[in-house]
């Protein structure tokens, strides 16, 4: 007999042969120092308010919800356009949602649906979890492998080729585990940073391997790495960025062999990206205050990129009003002017049938806020004055929250039909730092004193047509 807790070597071999799967563990991919760094990172974001799976239940499968209009006709607490079916009821409209993926039910009864919605059911809502399966961390890897086995050596030879001889074996271990689990739980690469924290706190022993997979994904994405290498990008108020493809290709040509960040660094920076994007989402998965705190917990040591200020600007942009009064001044309108039209929101209303014979009807509408600002020739001089105004605006792009001054440049570009700096002979390819903003604004104002009247005439003439 074997002592209690001791497994005969042959028994383990038989079990693995029966499953037809290799046995993987995060320890095979990460060294003790890397594992310690990941543990510290997870502790930091949990302390900042990130959902803690130790105080929640993780599920996979289809979550089904029947949500009704509120007692005063309020829409459901989930976006109407995420519903698959709508039906009239005695009190209004009921929406049926079928939501696949990995879901988290917190101790308070709230649901984190996939990585899309944060939802607390109303008393009248019906939540059906019959199609859900509780995620068992102890069997997750084996279950996912049994469902969709993956052999990176055989199936990902081309993908692995750009990796160094040091990183390749580690990534093979990670891919053999993470690819099946990604399919099993329906987790996309962009959502793995958040999923890794949840599964780590749920005691999935392979969760740390996500750091390696994320490092691999990031090593192939110039635009994910660039903000950490060169955070101040050149600015194009027209939005065209004509040299961006050349810039990306030059980077690819110079990095034929990929260099991976450490697993903890990759996970931390990817978490920063995930949490930062929650701050200005229409339907955030994380509350804005939690997303802000978690973003700050994921800064690089000493924050050489200045990301703390970027997070503050994003939160300030979030706090700006979405709908402005008719008499709002130019600064307020530039602050509220977003980078693109908002996606129309669906709304369904029930009513009496046209024949008023007791029948009911439904009407569906799609609405979106009007843009806060439309560039006008009469604003030209005022826009020039505001070119270096650093107050944040609701224009969010890949750099974060753009300023009032950036929106003034954008408005001028629309009115003048080109980058205003090109007209004035001002360089357009310098990093858009505070110093460069100020210098460009000063130079353009000098140019405008001489050429503004002529340009104003051209703009007024074009708007008359």
Secondary structure by P-SEA (a helix, b strand, c coil): ccccccccaaaaaaaaaaacbbbbcccccccaaaaaaaaaaaaaaaaacccccccccccccbbbbbcccccccccccccccccccccccccbbbbbbbbbcbbbbcccccccccccccccccccbbbbcccccccccccaaaaaaaacccccccccccccccccccaaaaaaaaaaccaaaaaaacccccaaaaaaaaaaaaccccccaaaaaaaaaaaaccccccccccccccccccccccaaaaaaaaaaaaccbbbbccaaaaaaaaaaaaaaaacccccccccaaaaaaaaaaacccccccaaaaaaaaaaaaaaccccccccccaaaaaaacccccccbbbbbbbbcccccccbbbbbbbbbbccccccccccaaaaaaaacccccccccccccccccaaaaaaaaaaaaacccccccccccccccccaaaaaaaaaaaaaaaaacaaaaaaaaaaaaac
